[in-house]
Amino acid sequence: MFETATQNLIDFIAKSPSCYHVIQNFRTLLTEAGFTELAETKPWGLTEGGQYFTVRGDSSLIAFKIPGKDFVNFQIVASHSDSPSFKIKENEELLTDGHYVELNTEKYGGMICAPWFDRPLSIAGKAVVRTGSSFETRLVNIDRDLVMIPNAAIHMNRQVNEGYAYHAQKDMIPLFGDETAKGAFRSLIADSIGAQTADVLATDLFLYNRMPGTIWGANREFFSSPRLDDLQCAYASMRAFLEGQNPESVSVCCVFDNEEVGSTTKQGAASTFLSDTLERINSCLNRRPEQYKMAVASSFMISADNAHAVHPHHMDKADPTNRPHMNHGPVIKFNANQKYTTDSVSAALFKGLCEKARVPFQTFANHSDQPGGSTLGNISNSHVSLNTVDIGLAQLAMHSPYETAGTKDTWYLTAALKEFYNTHIASVGPGRYELR
């Protein structure tokens, strides 16, 4: 069962080379499961027992199930669709030395640069096409080995193994072709989506690693893949959401974009997307504004974004007592400065859910001398304030284009989150909660 869950995740990632493809593939899963897509620009006719989802910016999605108009709270899992990469700039072609055509790019998010070199890359994202008087968004995936970022030979950089500061505008530019490729890029994009070059007016295109995911290790206990942060959590969340059901809570699955660059976009966790959606659910079921406030106050969110495993070569970077490892279950993340939202209440409730699901759990805190990153939980909480726990799955090489995790953990997280969606977390008094 562990390996099957891992292989299903690897297959999903292979079909999801950009955040836009992630959402399109989730859209397909939801539609096939009988969910109705709602447009934010149109009225929502919600019914008791209905299953719905809405998409913003082609890269963020919120799906929800309504048990009835007398629901008590919202139970939410949130993850993100984006990963660090390189974005293709406007006026993208660079003719270098008269013999090379390169593509002008800029960094998206904070990545480990070195693993991007000398491996097959391609390009995916979306383009806006003019069709008569209309403008239409189309997904782009040049599904072949297309570009590469070549290293300088060690003979030309003798210090490369002694520490090297990579320059994004100099070192990280992908090679597209020789001089005969000049002017070919836009035609290639247009041909891939069945459009005329002149009708492709704008694009959001990113590099992606072409290496397929693989299961490995002495006992096939590890696997590596592009974009594990955060598609491992996003995929497990969606699978659990589709399988779970709760008669007292509105089950909600959120996949936000732009977490890797701070979430401050119209489709990020710092936007109004979640609050807009929850408020519309309340009002479309003819519930009073006060009922909405009451529901939010008794709600619970799981912010699911991967965590750092103890690295075998850098054990001194890990906290002395909170040391997560791959294949040992979901990781509960703590931070005194609220980079993570976990507190004693949310941690205890999540531990109770894992125990109900018979899933192991572990804890993470940054080494006190080593500042860590943040995630979307605390950002989202500034707009919709509710009990929230930050969790993830232990992995190595976070923000590399090829990351490593444990083959058991996707199944473990799916089981824990399914238990969450099947369980009503009831607020029964000041400081008192029940898992029903």
N, C-alpha and C positions, 0 to 999 in steps of 0.2 A: 504493500500500500504506500509506503514511503517513496519508493522509487517511481511508482506510477504518478503520484502527485508532483514529484520533481520533474518528470519528463513532460507532463502536461504544462507546467510552468515554462519550461524551456521552449516548448512548441509555441506557447502564447507569445513569449518574448520575441521569437524569430519572426512572428507576424506583426510585430509592433515596433518598427524601427524609429518611430517618432512619437511624441505625445499625442499627435493627432490620430495616428493609427491605433494607439492604446484606446482612445475613446471610441473610435469607430468599431473596434473589436468588442469592447464592452457593450456598445449599442446593439451589435448583432446578438450577443449573448442574451441581453435583456429582451429584445424583440422576440427571439425564439422562445423565451420563457413566458411570453404572453404579456409583457409590460407595454404600456402605451407611452409614446413619446409626447411630451408637452413642450410647446414653444413659449418662451418667456414673453414674447410679443403678442400672445393671444390669450383669451380667457381660458381658465382651467375649469373644466367640469368634472370635479372629483366626486367619486362615490365611495360609500363604505365597502371595504373589501377590495378596493382597487389597487392596482400596481402600476407605478408610473416612474418616468425619469425625464430629466431635462438636461440640456447641454448648453454650456456657455463658451463662446470663443473657440469652438471646435476641439478644445483641449481639456475641459473640465466637465464633470458630470455629477449629478446628484440623483440617485434612485431611491424610491421609498415605497413602502407598503402601508396601507391604511387599514387597521383592523376594524375601525368604526369611529363615529364622530365623538364618542365618549372616551377616547383614548386618554391615558394618564400622562404619558411623557413621550419624549423622543429618545431612541437609543441609536447612537451614531458611531460609525467607524469612518475615519478620514485617513487618506493616504495621498500620494501625489504621482502624477503621470510623467513628469519631466526628469531628465538626467543631465549631468554635465556633458557638454559637447562643444563643438565649434559651429557657429552660425555663419552662413554665407552672406557677405555684405552685398549691398547694391553695387552696380558697376564691378562685377565680380572678377573679371578676367585680368590677369597680370601677365604681360609678355616680358619674360626675363631673358636677358642676353640674346634676344632674337631667336631663341631656339626652344624655350620652355613656355608652356602656358600653365600658370598656376591660378588658384582660386583665392581671392582675398577673403579672409575669415576673421572673426573675433571670438574670444572665449565666451561661452555661456556657462556660468556657474564656476565653482572652484574644482578643477580636476587635477589629477596626477598627470603631468604632461608626458613623461617618458614612455609609458606604454602605448601612446598613440603612434609612435614611429614604426615604420617598416612592417606594417600589417595592412591587409586589404580593407579599404574603406569604401563606403558609398554615400549617397545623399538621399534624404527623405524629408518630408514636411508637407507643406501645402502651397498652392498657388491660386491666385485670383485671376479668372479668365473673363474677358469681355465676350458676351454672346448677344449680339445685337445691341439692344439698349440695357441689357442686364449685366450684372457682375456675379460670377459663380465661383465658389470655392471648390477646388478639387485636390484630392490627396496625391502626393508625389512620392514614388519610391523607385529609384533607378536600381532595380534588383539585380545588380551584377557588380563585380569588382571594378571600381571606377577610378578611384584616386588613391594616393598614398603620400604619407609624409616621410620623406627619406632622411635618415640620419646623415650627418657628416662623418666621413671615415675617421677612424681613430688617428690616422696619420695627419689629419688636418685639425684635430682637436685632442691633443694628448692629455688634456685635463678632464676629459668627459667623465671618467670614472672616479674623479676626486671631488666631485661636486660641481654642478653646472647650473647656472641660472638661465632658464629657457626664455627667449624673447618671443612673445606671441606673434608680433608682426614680422619677425625674421625667421625664426626656427620652425614655427608651427603651421606654415602655409602648405596646403596640399598641392601636389603635382597632378595636373589634369591631363596633359598631353604634350606632344612636341609642337613645333611651329605650325604644323598643319591643322592643329586643333583650334587655332584662333577663330573666334566667333561661333564656335560650335556649342557652347554651354547652353545658351538660351534655346537653341533649336532642339537640343537633347531633352530639355525639360518639357518643351511644348509637345514634342513627339510622344513623350511618355504619357501624356494626359489627353492626347487626341485633339490638340489645339494648334492654331497658327501662332508662330512666334510673336507676331505683332499684337496678338490678343492676350498674351500673358503679361499682365500689367504689374503684378507685384508678387513676391514670394516670401515665405518663411521656411527656409531650408537649412538642414543641419547635417553634419557628418555623422555617420554611425559605423560601428565596428561590424565587419562582415563575418567574423569568426563565430561559428555556431556554438551554442552551449554544449557542455559535455559533463557526464558523470564520471568520476575518477576516484582514485585512492585504493589502498590495499583491500578494503572491503566495500568499495564503491560508496564510501561514506561522505564524500565531498562532491560538489559540482561547481562549475564555473560558467559564467555567462555574462554578456553585456547587460547593463541596466538593471541589475538586481536591486539596487537602491533607486526607485522604491517599488519596482514592479513585482517583486516577491510579495510584499505586503498588499499591494493593490489587488493582485490576482487572488491571493488567499481571502482577502476581504470580500471580493465579489462572489467567489464561490460560496463562502459562508452565508452571505446575504441571500443568495438565491435559494439556499437550502433551509434557512431558518425561518421561524414564524412565531409571532407573539401576539396574543389576543388583546393585550392591554397597552402595548407600546407601538408607536409608529417606528418601524425599522428603517434606518437611513444609511445609505452607503455613499460616501463622498470621495471623489477623486479630483483633487485640485491640480492646477498647473502652476508653474513658476515658483515652486518651493525653493529650488536651487538658487534663485536670485532674489529672495526676500519676500515673495508672495504678494507684493504690493501692486497687483494688476487687477483688471476687472474680473479675471477668472482665477485669481489666487485666493489663498485662505484669508488674506487681509481684506478681501472685497466684501460686498454685501450678498454674495451668491447664496451662502447658507442661510443667513437671516431672511433674505427675500423669499427663499423657498419655504422655510418653516412657517413664516407669517402667512404665505399664500395657502398653505395646507390648512392652517387654522381658520382663515377667513372663508375659504371655499367650502368648508363644512359648516358654515354659519355658527361658528363658535365666537364667543366674546373676546375682546382683546385681553381681558383679565385672565381668561382661561389659557391663552397663549403664554402669558407670563408665568402662570402656575405650572404649566407643562414644562417650560424651559427650566424653571427652578428645580424640578424633580428629575431632570434628564441626565444622561450620562454619555460621554464621548470617549472613544478609544482613538487616540492619535497614533497611527501605525506607520513608523518610518524606521528603517533598519538601524542596527546598533553595531558597535565595534566589538568583535571577538578579541580575546587576548591573543596577541601575535607571538608566535613561537620565537621570533628573533628579537622582539622588542617588548619583553615582558615588563620592563621597567616603566613603560608608558601606561600601564594599566593600574587601576586603583588596587591597593593592597587587599581589600576584602570583597569588593564587588567586581568579580572577574568572570564575565560570561564566555561560554565556549559554544562552538557550533554543535548542533545535534542535541542540545540540552534544553530546547524549548524557548518560548517567547521570553524576551528580556524586558523587564520593567526599568524605566530610565528615570533617574533622580538628578536634580540639580538645585542647590541652595539658592542660586540666583534666578531661578525660574526660567532657565532656557528650556526646561521641560516642566510640564504642568503637574506632574505626579505629586500628590500629597498622601498623607496617611490614609485618608478615607478612600481615595481612588485606588491606591495600591492594594489596600485590604480587599476591596470589592473585586478587583481583577484577580487577585490570588484565589479568592473564593470561587470565581468562575473557572479558573484553571483546575482547581481541585475537583469541581463538579464534572469537568470534561476529562479528568484523569490525564491531564497534560502537565509535564514538568514546566517550571518557570525559573528564571534567574533574575539577577539585578545588575544594574550598571550605574556607576557614577564616574565622572571624570577623575583622573589623578589630580589632586589639588593644585599641583604645579603645572598642569597641562590644560589650557583652555580648550573646550570642545565646541561643537556646533550647536545649532538650535534646530527646531522643526516647526511644523505648522500648528501644533496644539495650542501653544500660548498665543500665537497670532490670531487664530480663529476665535479663541476665548475672549479676545478684546471686543468682538462683535456679538457673539452669542455665549453668554457666561453660564457655564454649567460644570458639574464635576467631570474632570477629565484625567485620564491616565495616558502617559506617553510610553509606548512600547515599541519593540522592533524585533528583528531576528538577527542573531549574531553573524557577522560576516568579516572577511578579510579583504583588504585592498579597496575599501570604500572610495568611490569617485575615480577609480581606474576604469578604463573602457572594457575591462574583463575582470569581474569580481568573483569572489569565492564564498560559498556558504555550505551548510550541511544538508544532506539529503532528507533528514527526518523533519526539518523544521517547517517546511511549507505545510506538511500535513498537520503538525502540531498546532500551528497558528490557525489553520482553517478550522480545526476541531474546537479550539478555544473560542474563536469568534462565532462559530455556529452555536455554541453554548450561550454566548452573550445574546445572540439574536433570539434564542429560544427561551431566555430567562427574563422575567420582569424584575428590574431593579427598583424596589419600592422604597420611597422615603416615608418612614412611619412615625417620625417625630424628630425633635432636635437631636442631631448627631446619631440617629438610629436608622438603619437600613436593613432591608431583607432581600434575599435572592429567591424569587418565587418561580 
